[in-house]
Amino acid sequence: MTKQEPATDEEVLDAVGPAFGKLRRSSLLEVENPISQKDLSRTLVLNIVLEAEQGDGREITVGAVAEYLAVDPSVASRMVSDSISAGYLVRAASQQDGRRTILHLSPEGRNMMDRFRRHQRAAFEYVTADWSERDRLDFARLMLRYVDCQNALRHR
């Protein structure tokens, strides 16, 4: 946990929210092949597009990015434009509605996400290096379960 562990179950549960905030801020750990702050922000958008392509194949628009990130459409538009300028995303016409513009990962975007996944794995292994293998796997399974439950709430 932390240097000063919460004393009660209630304190543990109260500490979870702030812990998630710290996770995001500390994800730039200096492990092998660190990800820049700018590219870390870009991965928020790239991950939405990648998950759609790997999942149900739904088309991702700037509006969908805004919805998923819970940001104003103008903010999402700037984030998408930045990822396009960096060469990670490309715009295309929707096959369902030619008036809509959708987003796809470019080959460079796929490479970035592969690199990001390796970075995440290395960071997890670094942070949990002194944990038992059982603790590492239990935590990983519980984290995946938590994320699945959170995603299910989005689709209710």
PyRosetta script that sets phi, psi and omega in degrees:
from pyrosetta import init, pose_from_sequence

init()
pose = pose_from_sequence("MTKQEPATDEEVLDAVGPAFGKLRRSSLLEVENPISQKDLSRTLVLNIVLEAEQGDGREITVGAVAEYLAVDPSVASRMVSDSISAGYLVRAASQQDGRRTILHLSPEGRNMMDRFRRHQRAAFEYVTADWSERDRLDFARLMLRYVDCQNALRHR")
pose.set_psi(1, -123.2)
pose.set_omega(1, 178.9)
pose.set_phi(2, -113.5)
pose.set_psi(2, 175.5)
pose.set_omega(2, 179.2)
pose.set_phi(3, -61.9)
pose.set_psi(3, -39.7)
pose.set_omega(3, 175.8)
pose.set_phi(4, -109.4)
pose.set_psi(4, 96.9)
pose.set_omega(4, -176.3)
pose.set_phi(5, -70.9)
pose.set_psi(5, 140.8)
pose.set_omega(5, 174.9)
pose.set_phi(6, -57.5)
pose.set_psi(6, 141.0)
pose.set_omega(6, -174.0)
pose.set_phi(7, -83.4)
pose.set_psi(7, -32.4)
pose.set_omega(7, -175.1)
pose.set_phi(8, -118.0)
pose.set_psi(8, 164.7)
pose.set_omega(8, 176.6)
pose.set_phi(9, -59.2)
pose.set_psi(9, -40.1)
pose.set_omega(9, 179.0)
pose.set_phi(10, -61.3)
pose.set_psi(10, -42.2)
pose.set_omega(10, 179.0)
pose.set_phi(11, -65.6)
pose.set_psi(11, -36.7)
pose.set_omega(11, 176.8)
pose.set_phi(12, -62.0)
pose.set_psi(12, -48.6)
pose.set_omega(12, -179.2)
pose.set_phi(13, -64.7)
pose.set_psi(13, -37.0)
pose.set_omega(13, 177.3)
pose.set_phi(14, -66.6)
pose.set_psi(14, -27.1)
pose.set_omega(14, -177.9)
pose.set_phi(15, -80.5)
pose.set_psi(15, -12.6)
pose.set_omega(15, -176.5)
pose.set_phi(16, -63.8)
pose.set_psi(16, -48.4)
pose.set_omega(16, -178.2)
pose.set_phi(17, -56.5)
pose.set_psi(17, -54.3)
pose.set_omega(17, 177.2)
pose.set_phi(18, -59.7)
pose.set_psi(18, -31.4)
pose.set_omega(18, 178.9)
pose.set_phi(19, -63.6)
pose.set_psi(19, -38.4)
pose.set_omega(19, 178.0)
pose.set_phi(20, -63.4)
pose.set_psi(20, -38.6)
pose.set_omega(20, 176.5)
pose.set_phi(21, -62.6)
pose.set_psi(21, -41.6)
pose.set_omega(21, 178.5)
pose.set_phi(22, -65.6)
pose.set_psi(22, -35.0)
pose.set_omega(22, 178.3)
pose.set_phi(23, -57.5)
pose.set_psi(23, -47.8)
pose.set_omega(23, -179.0)
pose.set_phi(24, -61.9)
pose.set_psi(24, -44.2)
pose.set_omega(24, -177.2)
pose.set_phi(25, -70.1)
pose.set_psi(25, -26.4)
pose.set_omega(25, -176.4)
pose.set_phi(26, -98.3)
pose.set_psi(26, 9.3)
pose.set_omega(26, -175.6)
pose.set_phi(27, -75.7)
pose.set_psi(27, -0.5)
pose.set_omega(27, 176.6)
pose.set_phi(28, -92.5)
pose.set_psi(28, 26.5)
pose.set_omega(28, -179.7)
pose.set_phi(29, -48.1)
pose.set_psi(29, 140.9)
pose.set_omega(29, -179.5)
pose.set_phi(30, -79.0)
pose.set_psi(30, 68.4)
pose.set_omega(30, 172.7)
pose.set_phi(31, -97.1)
pose.set_psi(31, -179.2)
pose.set_omega(31, -178.8)
pose.set_phi(32, -54.5)
pose.set_psi(32, 135.7)
pose.set_omega(32, 179.3)
pose.set_phi(33, 54.2)
pose.set_psi(33, 62.0)
pose.set_omega(33, -178.1)
pose.set_phi(34, -61.5)
pose.set_psi(34, 153.1)
pose.set_omega(34, 179.0)
pose.set_phi(35, -95.8)
pose.set_psi(35, 134.7)
pose.set_omega(35, 179.2)
pose.set_phi(36, -68.2)
pose.set_psi(36, 158.5)
pose.set_omega(36, 177.9)
pose.set_phi(37, -58.1)
pose.set_psi(37, -41.6)
pose.set_omega(37, -179.0)
pose.set_phi(38, -64.7)
pose.set_psi(38, -46.7)
pose.set_omega(38, 179.9)
pose.set_phi(39, -68.1)
pose.set_psi(39, -31.4)
pose.set_omega(39, 176.4)
pose.set_phi(40, -61.3)
pose.set_psi(40, -42.5)
pose.set_omega(40, 176.7)
pose.set_phi(41, -64.5)
pose.set_psi(41, -39.4)
pose.set_omega(41, 179.7)
pose.set_phi(42, -64.0)
pose.set_psi(42, -32.0)
pose.set_omega(42, -178.3)
pose.set_phi(43, -64.4)
pose.set_psi(43, -21.9)
pose.set_omega(43, 175.3)
pose.set_phi(44, -58.9)
pose.set_psi(44, -45.8)
pose.set_omega(44, 179.8)
pose.set_phi(45, -73.5)
pose.set_psi(45, -46.4)
pose.set_omega(45, -177.1)
pose.set_phi(46, -59.6)
pose.set_psi(46, -37.9)
pose.set_omega(46, -179.0)
pose.set_phi(47, -64.9)
pose.set_psi(47, -36.9)
pose.set_omega(47, 178.0)
pose.set_phi(48, -62.3)
pose.set_psi(48, -45.3)
pose.set_omega(48, -179.8)
pose.set_phi(49, -66.4)
pose.set_psi(49, -43.9)
pose.set_omega(49, -179.5)
pose.set_phi(50, -62.1)
pose.set_psi(50, -45.5)
pose.set_omega(50, 179.9)
pose.set_phi(51, -61.8)
pose.set_psi(51, -37.6)
pose.set_omega(51, 178.3)
pose.set_phi(52, -66.8)
pose.set_psi(52, -42.1)
pose.set_omega(52, -179.9)
pose.set_phi(53, -66.4)
pose.set_psi(53, -36.4)
pose.set_omega(53, -179.0)
pose.set_phi(54, -84.6)
pose.set_psi(54, -18.9)
pose.set_omega(54, -176.5)
pose.set_phi(55, -94.7)
pose.set_psi(55, -115.7)
pose.set_omega(55, -173.8)
pose.set_phi(56, -87.0)
pose.set_psi(56, 3.0)
pose.set_omega(56, 177.0)
pose.set_phi(57, 74.7)
pose.set_psi(57, 14.0)
pose.set_omega(57, -179.9)
pose.set_phi(58, -62.8)
pose.set_psi(58, 151.6)
pose.set_omega(58, -179.1)
pose.set_phi(59, -84.0)
pose.set_psi(59, 135.2)
pose.set_omega(59, -178.6)
pose.set_phi(60, -106.5)
pose.set_psi(60, 124.7)
pose.set_omega(60, 176.6)
pose.set_phi(61, -111.8)
pose.set_psi(61, 173.8)
pose.set_omega(61, 174.7)
pose.set_phi(62, -59.4)
pose.set_psi(62, -38.9)
pose.set_omega(62, 178.2)
pose.set_phi(63, -61.3)
pose.set_psi(63, -39.3)
pose.set_omega(63, 177.9)
pose.set_phi(64, -65.9)
pose.set_psi(64, -39.2)
pose.set_omega(64, 177.1)
pose.set_phi(65, -60.9)
pose.set_psi(65, -45.1)
pose.set_omega(65, 178.7)
pose.set_phi(66, -59.1)
pose.set_psi(66, -43.5)
pose.set_omega(66, -179.5)
pose.set_phi(67, -64.3)
pose.set_psi(67, -47.4)
pose.set_omega(67, -178.3)
pose.set_phi(68, -64.0)
pose.set_psi(68, -37.3)
pose.set_omega(68, -178.4)
pose.set_phi(69, -90.2)
pose.set_psi(69, -4.4)
pose.set_omega(69, -178.8)
pose.set_phi(70, 55.4)
pose.set_psi(70, 48.9)
pose.set_omega(70, 177.8)
pose.set_phi(71, -125.6)
pose.set_psi(71, 164.8)
pose.set_omega(71, 176.7)
pose.set_phi(72, -63.4)
pose.set_psi(72, 143.9)
pose.set_omega(72, 179.3)
pose.set_phi(73, -54.8)
pose.set_psi(73, -32.7)
pose.set_omega(73, 178.7)
pose.set_phi(74, -66.9)
pose.set_psi(74, -35.4)
pose.set_omega(74, 176.8)
pose.set_phi(75, -66.9)
pose.set_psi(75, -45.9)
pose.set_omega(75, 178.6)
pose.set_phi(76, -60.9)
pose.set_psi(76, -40.1)
pose.set_omega(76, 179.5)
pose.set_phi(77, -61.1)
pose.set_psi(77, -43.1)
pose.set_omega(77, 177.8)
pose.set_phi(78, -65.5)
pose.set_psi(78, -40.3)
pose.set_omega(78, 179.1)
pose.set_phi(79, -63.8)
pose.set_psi(79, -43.7)
pose.set_omega(79, 179.2)
pose.set_phi(80, -64.8)
pose.set_psi(80, -45.9)
pose.set_omega(80, 179.4)
pose.set_phi(81, -58.9)
pose.set_psi(81, -40.0)
pose.set_omega(81, 177.8)
pose.set_phi(82, -63.4)
pose.set_psi(82, -42.0)
pose.set_omega(82, 179.6)
pose.set_phi(83, -67.8)
pose.set_psi(83, -33.8)
pose.set_omega(83, 175.8)
pose.set_phi(84, -68.2)
pose.set_psi(84, -45.6)
pose.set_omega(84, 179.0)
pose.set_phi(85, -60.6)
pose.set_psi(85, -33.9)
pose.set_omega(85, 179.0)
pose.set_phi(86, -76.3)
pose.set_psi(86, -9.8)
pose.set_omega(86, 178.7)
pose.set_phi(87, 89.5)
pose.set_psi(87, 11.7)
pose.set_omega(87, -176.0)
pose.set_phi(88, -92.6)
pose.set_psi(88, -23.0)
pose.set_omega(88, 179.9)
pose.set_phi(89, -127.6)
pose.set_psi(89, 154.3)
pose.set_omega(89, 171.5)
pose.set_phi(90, -130.0)
pose.set_psi(90, 148.6)
pose.set_omega(90, 175.4)
pose.set_phi(91, -92.6)
pose.set_psi(91, 148.3)
pose.set_omega(91, 177.2)
pose.set_phi(92, -148.3)
pose.set_psi(92, 160.4)
pose.set_omega(92, 175.4)
pose.set_phi(93, -76.9)
pose.set_psi(93, 140.6)
pose.set_omega(93, 177.2)
pose.set_phi(94, -65.7)
pose.set_psi(94, 139.0)
pose.set_omega(94, 174.7)
pose.set_phi(95, -79.2)
pose.set_psi(95, -17.7)
pose.set_omega(95, 179.6)
pose.set_phi(96, -90.4)
pose.set_psi(96, -32.1)
pose.set_omega(96, -178.7)
pose.set_phi(97, -150.9)
pose.set_psi(97, 100.7)
pose.set_omega(97, -174.6)
pose.set_phi(98, -59.1)
pose.set_psi(98, -13.2)
pose.set_omega(98, 177.9)
pose.set_phi(99, -79.8)
pose.set_psi(99, -18.1)
pose.set_omega(99, -177.6)
pose.set_phi(100, -92.8)
pose.set_psi(100, 147.5)
pose.set_omega(100, 174.9)
pose.set_phi(101, -106.7)
pose.set_psi(101, 128.5)
pose.set_omega(101, -179.9)
pose.set_phi(102, -115.6)
pose.set_psi(102, 169.7)
pose.set_omega(102, -175.6)
pose.set_phi(103, -115.7)
pose.set_psi(103, 141.8)
pose.set_omega(103, 174.6)
pose.set_phi(104, -133.1)
pose.set_psi(104, 151.5)
pose.set_omega(104, 172.1)
pose.set_phi(105, -72.8)
pose.set_psi(105, 138.7)
pose.set_omega(105, 171.5)
pose.set_phi(106, -83.4)
pose.set_psi(106, 169.8)
pose.set_omega(106, 173.6)
pose.set_phi(107, -55.9)
pose.set_psi(107, -37.6)
pose.set_omega(107, 177.7)
pose.set_phi(108, -65.4)
pose.set_psi(108, -36.0)
pose.set_omega(108, 177.2)
pose.set_phi(109, -65.3)
pose.set_psi(109, -40.3)
pose.set_omega(109, 176.7)
pose.set_phi(110, -63.4)
pose.set_psi(110, -42.5)
pose.set_omega(110, 178.0)
pose.set_phi(111, -62.2)
pose.set_psi(111, -41.2)
pose.set_omega(111, 178.2)
pose.set_phi(112, -61.3)
pose.set_psi(112, -44.2)
pose.set_omega(112, -178.6)
pose.set_phi(113, -68.4)
pose.set_psi(113, -35.8)
pose.set_omega(113, 174.4)
pose.set_phi(114, -61.6)
pose.set_psi(114, -44.8)
pose.set_omega(114, 179.1)
pose.set_phi(115, -64.2)
pose.set_psi(115, -40.3)
pose.set_omega(115, 179.4)
pose.set_phi(116, -63.6)
pose.set_psi(116, -42.6)
pose.set_omega(116, 178.4)
pose.set_phi(117, -62.0)
pose.set_psi(117, -41.6)
pose.set_omega(117, 177.2)
pose.set_phi(118, -63.8)
pose.set_psi(118, -39.8)
pose.set_omega(118, 178.4)
pose.set_phi(119, -63.3)
pose.set_psi(119, -44.4)
pose.set_omega(119, 179.4)
pose.set_phi(120, -60.7)
pose.set_psi(120, -43.5)
pose.set_omega(120, -179.8)
pose.set_phi(121, -63.8)
pose.set_psi(121, -44.9)
pose.set_omega(121, 179.7)
pose.set_phi(122, -63.3)
pose.set_psi(122, -40.2)
pose.set_omega(122, 178.9)
pose.set_phi(123, -64.5)
pose.set_psi(123, -43.1)
pose.set_omega(123, 178.8)
pose.set_phi(124, -60.7)
pose.set_psi(124, -45.4)
pose.set_omega(124, -179.3)
pose.set_phi(125, -65.9)
pose.set_psi(125, -36.2)
pose.set_omega(125, 178.6)
pose.set_phi(126, -66.2)
pose.set_psi(126, -48.7)
pose.set_omega(126, -177.6)
pose.set_phi(127, -64.5)
pose.set_psi(127, -36.4)
pose.set_omega(127, -175.6)
pose.set_phi(128, -101.4)
pose.set_psi(128, 19.3)
pose.set_omega(128, -175.0)
pose.set_phi(129, -56.7)
pose.set_psi(129, -33.6)
pose.set_omega(129, -178.4)
pose.set_phi(130, -96.7)
pose.set_psi(130, 10.6)
pose.set_omega(130, 175.8)
pose.set_phi(131, -85.6)
pose.set_psi(131, 154.5)
pose.set_omega(131, 172.8)
pose.set_phi(132, -69.6)
pose.set_psi(132, 156.5)
pose.set_omega(132, 178.1)
pose.set_phi(133, -58.8)
pose.set_psi(133, -38.7)
pose.set_omega(133, 179.0)
pose.set_phi(134, -63.2)
pose.set_psi(134, -44.5)
pose.set_omega(134, 178.5)
pose.set_phi(135, -62.0)
pose.set_psi(135, -42.9)
pose.set_omega(135, 178.5)
pose.set_phi(136, -58.5)
pose.set_psi(136, -49.5)
pose.set_omega(136, -177.3)
pose.set_phi(137, -68.9)
pose.set_psi(137, -39.5)
pose.set_omega(137, 177.3)
pose.set_phi(138, -61.2)
pose.set_psi(138, -45.7)
pose.set_omega(138, 179.5)
pose.set_phi(139, -62.5)
pose.set_psi(139, -45.1)
pose.set_omega(139, -179.9)
pose.set_phi(140, -60.1)
pose.set_psi(140, -44.9)
pose.set_omega(140, 179.1)
pose.set_phi(141, -63.5)
pose.set_psi(141, -43.5)
pose.set_omega(141, 179.2)
pose.set_phi(142, -65.9)
pose.set_psi(142, -38.4)
pose.set_omega(142, 177.5)
pose.set_phi(143, -64.1)
pose.set_psi(143, -43.5)
pose.set_omega(143, 178.1)
pose.set_phi(144, -63.4)
pose.set_psi(144, -40.0)
pose.set_omega(144, 177.9)
pose.set_phi(145, -63.6)
pose.set_psi(145, -42.7)
pose.set_omega(145, 178.7)
pose.set_phi(146, -60.2)
pose.set_psi(146, -46.9)
pose.set_omega(146, -179.5)
pose.set_phi(147, -64.2)
pose.set_psi(147, -40.7)
pose.set_omega(147, 176.9)
pose.set_phi(148, -60.7)
pose.set_psi(148, -43.4)
pose.set_omega(148, 178.5)
pose.set_phi(149, -64.4)
pose.set_psi(149, -40.5)
pose.set_omega(149, 179.0)
pose.set_phi(150, -64.3)
pose.set_psi(150, -42.4)
pose.set_omega(150, 177.7)
pose.set_phi(151, -65.1)
pose.set_psi(151, -36.1)
pose.set_omega(151, 178.9)
pose.set_phi(152, -63.4)
pose.set_psi(152, -34.7)
pose.set_omega(152, 177.9)
pose.set_phi(153, -64.1)
pose.set_psi(153, -34.0)
pose.set_omega(153, 179.6)
pose.set_phi(154, -64.3)
pose.set_psi(154, -31.6)
pose.set_omega(154, -174.1)
pose.set_phi(155, -98.4)
pose.set_psi(155, 12.9)
pose.set_omega(155, 178.7)
pose.set_phi(156, -78.0)
pose.dump_pdb("model.pdb")
